[in-house]
């Protein structure tokens, strides 16, 4: 079991620690609902240093990224980031990731913790163009400072104008007294804020300065459990739950990051799938009766026939109702379609809704 550079701090704060993607990670501190509301209404900090960071550099860096990712990285300008995925050759997804363009010959790929080795091997096999690859996952820590008060709270500890960093843009500058920090206006909560990439040796200093600066704003540490409820309220996919090696990006509603303006892994087959139309789709649903949908529960139709599986589900803290994601036949994927979730032998009524569940 690996530790992050901040594990001792989480333990000192009394966090409940759990194994996650091979790391010892804080799942909660005070409780999921309290932490969830802290991020929705104020500012909270996640240690997500388990995530993977790959630097792709050299004159052929873009050529390799274009070959392995579904989105069109050629549209990126310096200081911009892009959500994308790594399609496999069978119609599924190796991983979802964020591509950062530092300059024409330097890109950063941020991948899921559980897929670091798998993604590295996958990308490497396509590197016939001689791009330089460096797996920096063990060198970097990542703090997600999220919530509507994040910008105001953090401006005191950086000369970088945080308000000038647009969504899915980033700056490299001084932060919390540390130079060359990547300050990215990204995050998986839907409540705004920044993700801070910093070397392991400097992250404790950054953490302490962040909490000093945020004290007047009620800043709190937030665990992975609230990260999951926050992302689910936004309808964001979680790899291993909602997308995996067997789910097509088109089925998962990720057609917007699947650009046929270039050739990439399995692009021809995905293009044909788009033209033919998918037979199943990932949908968001809300329970119209009491109950909590969970990962793995069966989705059934009015006659009780199994038509799908819940991929993610929870009692949404901001909405106080059961919500979830799951794959259903395309005919039942339209907004307002009636479906049922089988919860302990009871078929509980639900309705397909437009995402996100949580609207500011």
C-alpha positions as CSV (number, residue, x, y, z in Angstrom):
1,X,0.0,0.0,0.0
2,X,1.4,3.4,-1.1
3,X,1.1,6.6,0.9
4,X,0.8,10.1,-0.4
5,X,3.2,12.8,0.9
6,X,0.3,13.9,3.1
7,X,-0.9,10.6,4.5
8,X,0.5,11.4,8.0
9,X,-1.5,14.7,8.0
10,X,-4.8,12.9,7.2
11,X,-4.2,10.4,9.9
12,X,-3.4,13.2,12.3
13,X,-6.7,14.9,11.4
14,X,-8.5,11.7,12.3
15,X,-9.5,10.8,8.7
16,X,-11.0,7.4,8.1
17,X,-8.4,5.8,5.8
18,X,-9.2,3.2,3.2
19,X,-7.2,1.3,0.4
20,X,-8.0,3.0,-2.9
21,X,-6.2,2.2,-6.2
22,X,-3.2,0.9,-4.2
23,X,-3.0,3.9,-2.0
24,X,-3.9,4.6,1.6
25,X,-6.4,7.4,1.1
26,X,-8.8,9.5,3.3
27,X,-12.4,8.5,2.6
28,X,-13.9,11.0,5.1
29,X,-13.2,13.2,8.0
30,X,-16.4,14.6,9.6
31,X,-18.9,12.8,7.4
32,X,-19.9,12.7,3.7
33,X,-22.8,15.1,3.8
34,X,-21.0,17.8,5.8
35,X,-18.0,17.6,3.5
36,X,-20.2,17.6,0.4
37,X,-21.9,20.8,1.5
38,X,-18.6,22.4,2.4
39,X,-17.6,22.1,-1.2
40,X,-20.9,23.1,-2.7
41,X,-21.2,26.3,-0.5
42,X,-17.6,27.2,0.6
43,X,-14.2,25.6,0.0
44,X,-12.7,22.2,0.6
45,X,-9.4,20.5,-0.2
46,X,-9.0,17.0,-1.6
47,X,-5.6,15.2,-1.6
48,X,-5.8,13.4,-4.9
49,X,-2.1,12.7,-5.2
50,X,-2.8,9.1,-6.2
51,X,-3.6,10.3,-9.8
52,X,-1.0,9.7,-12.5
53,X,1.0,12.3,-14.4
54,X,2.8,11.5,-17.7
55,X,4.8,14.1,-19.5
56,X,5.0,13.7,-23.3
57,X,7.6,15.9,-24.9
58,X,9.6,16.5,-28.1
59,X,8.7,17.4,-31.6
60,X,6.4,14.4,-32.0
61,X,4.6,14.7,-28.7
62,X,1.3,15.9,-30.4
63,X,1.5,13.1,-33.0
64,X,1.5,10.5,-30.3
65,X,-1.3,12.1,-28.3
66,X,-3.4,12.4,-31.5
67,X,-3.0,8.7,-32.2
68,X,-4.1,7.5,-28.7
69,X,-6.7,10.0,-27.6
70,X,-10.3,10.5,-28.9
71,X,-10.4,14.3,-28.6
72,X,-8.6,16.6,-31.0
73,X,-5.5,17.9,-29.1
74,X,-4.4,19.9,-32.1
75,X,-7.1,22.5,-31.1
76,X,-5.3,23.1,-27.8
77,X,-3.4,26.4,-27.3
78,X,-0.7,26.9,-24.6
79,X,-2.2,26.9,-21.2
80,X,-5.3,25.0,-22.1
81,X,-6.6,21.6,-20.9
82,X,-8.9,19.1,-22.6
83,X,-10.9,16.2,-21.3
84,X,-10.4,13.1,-23.5
85,X,-10.2,9.3,-23.4
86,X,-8.0,6.5,-24.6
87,X,-10.1,4.2,-26.8
88,X,-9.1,0.6,-27.1
89,X,-9.3,-1.5,-30.2
90,X,-12.5,-3.3,-29.2
91,X,-14.8,-0.3,-29.0
92,X,-14.3,0.4,-25.2
93,X,-12.2,2.8,-23.2
94,X,-8.7,2.2,-21.7
95,X,-9.1,5.3,-19.5
96,X,-10.4,8.8,-19.4
97,X,-7.8,11.6,-18.9
98,X,-7.0,15.3,-19.1
99,X,-4.5,16.5,-21.6
100,X,-2.6,19.8,-20.7
101,X,-0.7,21.7,-23.4
102,X,2.3,23.5,-21.8
103,X,3.8,24.3,-25.2
104,X,4.2,22.8,-28.7
105,X,6.7,20.2,-27.5
106,X,5.4,19.6,-23.9
107,X,2.2,18.0,-22.8
108,X,0.9,16.6,-19.5
109,X,-1.5,13.7,-19.4
110,X,-3.3,13.2,-16.1
111,X,-4.7,9.7,-15.7
112,X,-6.7,7.7,-13.1
113,X,-4.7,6.2,-10.3
114,X,-5.9,2.6,-10.8
115,X,-4.8,2.7,-14.5
116,X,-1.3,4.3,-14.3
117,X,0.6,1.1,-15.3
118,X,-2.1,0.0,-17.8
119,X,-2.2,3.5,-19.5
120,X,1.6,3.8,-19.6
121,X,1.9,0.4,-21.3
122,X,-1.0,1.3,-23.7
123,X,0.4,4.6,-24.8
124,X,4.0,3.3,-25.0
125,X,3.0,0.6,-27.6
126,X,1.8,3.3,-30.0
127,X,4.9,5.5,-29.6
128,X,6.5,4.7,-33.0
129,X,7.1,8.4,-33.6
130,X,9.9,8.7,-30.9
131,X,8.0,11.0,-28.6
132,X,9.8,11.3,-25.2
133,X,7.7,9.9,-22.3
134,X,8.2,10.4,-18.6
135,X,6.1,8.9,-15.9
136,X,6.1,11.5,-13.2
137,X,3.3,9.9,-11.1
138,X,5.6,9.2,-8.1
139,X,7.1,12.8,-8.2
140,X,3.9,14.9,-8.1
141,X,1.2,15.6,-5.5
142,X,-2.2,16.9,-6.5
143,X,-4.5,19.0,-4.4
144,X,-8.1,19.8,-5.6
145,X,-9.2,23.1,-3.9
146,X,-12.8,23.2,-4.8
147,X,-15.9,25.3,-4.1
148,X,-17.3,28.8,-4.8
149,X,-15.0,30.4,-2.3
150,X,-11.8,28.8,-3.6
151,X,-10.7,31.6,-5.8
152,X,-11.2,34.4,-3.2
153,X,-9.6,32.3,-0.5
154,X,-6.5,31.3,-2.5
155,X,-5.7,34.7,-4.1
156,X,-3.8,35.8,-1.0
157,X,-1.1,33.1,-1.5
158,X,-0.3,33.6,-5.2
159,X,0.7,36.5,-7.5
160,X,-1.1,34.7,-10.3
161,X,-4.5,36.3,-11.1
162,X,-6.8,33.4,-10.4
163,X,-9.8,35.2,-11.8
164,X,-8.1,35.4,-15.2
165,X,-7.7,31.5,-15.4
166,X,-10.8,30.4,-17.4
167,X,-12.4,27.0,-17.0
168,X,-10.1,24.2,-18.4
169,X,-7.2,26.7,-18.6
170,X,-4.1,26.7,-16.4
171,X,-1.1,28.8,-15.4
172,X,2.4,27.8,-14.2
173,X,3.5,30.1,-11.4
174,X,4.2,30.7,-7.8
175,X,1.7,29.3,-5.3
176,X,2.0,29.2,-1.5
177,X,5.6,30.2,-1.8
178,X,6.5,27.5,-4.2
179,X,7.6,28.2,-7.8
180,X,6.6,26.4,-11.0
181,X,3.3,25.1,-9.6
182,X,0.6,24.1,-12.2
183,X,-2.6,26.0,-11.2
184,X,-5.5,24.5,-13.2
185,X,-9.1,25.7,-13.3
186,X,-10.4,22.1,-13.4
187,X,-12.0,19.7,-10.9
188,X,-14.6,17.0,-10.6
189,X,-17.1,18.7,-8.3
190,X,-19.0,21.1,-10.5
191,X,-18.5,23.9,-7.8
192,X,-15.5,25.6,-9.3
193,X,-12.0,25.9,-7.9
194,X,-8.5,24.7,-8.9
195,X,-6.3,21.7,-9.1
196,X,-2.7,22.3,-7.9
197,X,0.1,20.1,-9.2
198,X,3.2,20.4,-7.0
199,X,6.3,18.3,-6.3
200,X,6.0,15.9,-3.4
201,X,8.8,17.7,-1.5
202,X,6.7,21.0,-1.5
203,X,3.2,19.8,-1.0
204,X,3.1,19.9,2.8
205,X,4.1,23.6,2.7
206,X,1.4,24.2,0.1
207,X,-1.2,22.3,2.2
208,X,-0.4,24.3,5.3
209,X,-0.5,27.7,3.5
210,X,-3.8,26.7,1.8
211,X,-5.4,26.0,5.1
212,X,-4.1,29.3,6.7
213,X,-5.4,31.3,3.7
214,X,-8.7,29.5,3.8
215,X,-9.3,29.6,7.6
216,X,-11.5,32.7,7.3
217,X,-13.6,31.0,4.6
218,X,-14.3,27.8,6.7
219,X,-12.0,25.6,4.6
220,X,-12.0,21.9,5.4
221,X,-10.2,18.8,4.2
222,X,-12.5,16.6,2.1
223,X,-12.4,12.8,1.6
224,X,-13.0,10.6,-1.4
225,X,-16.6,9.7,-0.4
226,X,-17.7,13.3,-0.9
227,X,-15.7,13.6,-4.1
228,X,-17.9,10.7,-5.4
229,X,-21.2,12.3,-4.4
230,X,-20.2,15.6,-5.8
231,X,-19.1,14.2,-9.2
232,X,-22.2,12.0,-9.4
233,X,-24.5,15.0,-8.8
234,X,-22.8,16.5,-11.9
235,X,-23.3,13.3,-13.9
236,X,-19.5,12.9,-14.4
237,X,-18.3,9.4,-15.4
238,X,-16.1,7.5,-13.0
239,X,-13.7,5.0,-14.6
240,X,-14.4,1.4,-13.5
241,X,-18.0,2.3,-12.7
242,X,-19.6,4.2,-15.6
243,X,-17.0,3.6,-18.3
244,X,-14.5,0.8,-18.8
245,X,-12.9,-1.4,-21.4
246,X,-16.3,-2.6,-22.5
247,X,-18.2,0.7,-22.8
248,X,-18.0,2.8,-26.0
249,X,-17.5,6.6,-25.5
250,X,-20.6,7.1,-27.7
251,X,-22.7,4.8,-25.5
252,X,-21.4,6.8,-22.5
253,X,-22.5,10.1,-23.8
254,X,-18.9,11.1,-24.6
255,X,-19.4,11.8,-28.3
256,X,-18.4,15.4,-27.5
257,X,-14.8,14.2,-26.8
258,X,-14.8,11.8,-29.8
259,X,-13.6,13.8,-32.8
260,X,-13.5,12.3,-36.2
261,X,-11.4,15.1,-37.6
262,X,-8.4,12.9,-37.2
263,X,-7.5,9.2,-37.1
264,X,-7.0,7.6,-33.7
265,X,-7.2,4.1,-32.2
266,X,-10.4,2.4,-33.4
267,X,-11.7,5.6,-34.9
268,X,-13.1,3.9,-38.0
269,X,-15.2,1.5,-35.9
270,X,-16.4,4.2,-33.6
271,X,-17.4,6.3,-36.7
272,X,-19.5,3.4,-38.0
273,X,-21.1,3.1,-34.6
274,X,-22.0,6.8,-34.6
275,X,-23.5,6.5,-38.1
276,X,-25.5,3.3,-37.2
277,X,-26.6,4.6,-33.8
278,X,-25.9,3.0,-30.4
279,X,-28.2,0.3,-29.0
280,X,-27.7,1.3,-25.4
281,X,-26.9,4.6,-23.6
282,X,-25.7,5.8,-20.3
283,X,-28.5,7.8,-18.6
284,X,-29.0,9.7,-15.4
285,X,-32.1,8.8,-13.4
286,X,-33.8,10.0,-10.2
287,X,-35.9,7.8,-8.0
288,X,-39.5,9.0,-7.8
289,X,-40.1,6.9,-4.6
290,X,-37.9,6.5,-1.5
291,X,-34.8,4.4,-1.9
292,X,-31.1,4.6,-2.6
293,X,-29.8,3.1,-5.9
294,X,-26.3,1.5,-5.6
295,X,-23.7,0.3,-8.1
296,X,-24.6,-3.1,-9.4
297,X,-28.4,-2.9,-8.8
298,X,-30.5,-4.1,-11.7
299,X,-32.5,-1.7,-13.8
300,X,-35.9,-3.2,-15.0
301,X,-38.8,-2.2,-17.1
302,X,-42.5,-2.0,-16.2
303,X,-42.9,-5.7,-16.8
304,X,-39.9,-6.5,-14.5
305,X,-37.5,-7.5,-17.3
306,X,-33.9,-6.7,-16.6
307,X,-32.8,-4.0,-19.1
308,X,-29.6,-2.7,-17.5
309,X,-27.4,-2.2,-14.4
310,X,-26.8,0.8,-12.1
311,X,-23.2,1.9,-12.6
312,X,-23.2,4.6,-10.0
313,X,-25.8,5.6,-7.4
314,X,-26.3,7.5,-4.1
315,X,-28.6,9.6,-2.0
316,X,-27.6,13.0,-3.4
317,X,-26.8,15.3,-0.4
318,X,-27.7,18.5,-2.4
319,X,-31.0,17.2,-3.7
320,X,-32.0,14.8,-0.9
321,X,-33.2,12.2,-3.4
322,X,-31.8,8.9,-4.8
323,X,-29.9,9.4,-8.1
324,X,-27.8,7.3,-10.3
325,X,-26.3,6.5,-13.7
326,X,-26.8,3.3,-15.7
327,X,-27.0,1.8,-19.2
328,X,-30.4,1.3,-20.7
329,X,-31.6,0.4,-24.2
330,X,-31.6,3.4,-26.5
331,X,-35.4,3.3,-26.7
332,X,-35.7,4.1,-23.0
333,X,-32.9,6.6,-22.9
334,X,-35.0,9.7,-23.5
335,X,-35.7,12.3,-20.8
336,X,-38.8,11.4,-18.9
337,X,-38.6,7.6,-19.7
338,X,-40.0,5.5,-16.8
339,X,-37.6,2.8,-15.4
340,X,-37.4,0.9,-12.2
341,X,-34.5,0.1,-9.9
342,X,-34.5,-3.3,-8.2
343,X,-33.6,-2.6,-4.5
344,X,-33.8,-5.7,-2.3
345,X,-36.4,-7.4,-4.5
346,X,-38.5,-4.3,-4.7
347,X,-38.8,-2.5,-8.0
348,X,-38.6,1.2,-7.2
349,X,-39.9,3.7,-9.7
350,X,-37.4,6.1,-11.4
351,X,-37.3,8.5,-14.3
352,X,-34.6,9.3,-16.8
353,X,-33.5,13.0,-16.4
354,X,-31.3,15.4,-18.2
355,X,-27.8,15.8,-16.7
356,X,-26.4,17.3,-14.5
357,X,-28.7,16.4,-11.6
358,X,-27.4,19.4,-9.6
359,X,-28.0,22.8,-11.2
360,X,-26.5,25.8,-9.5
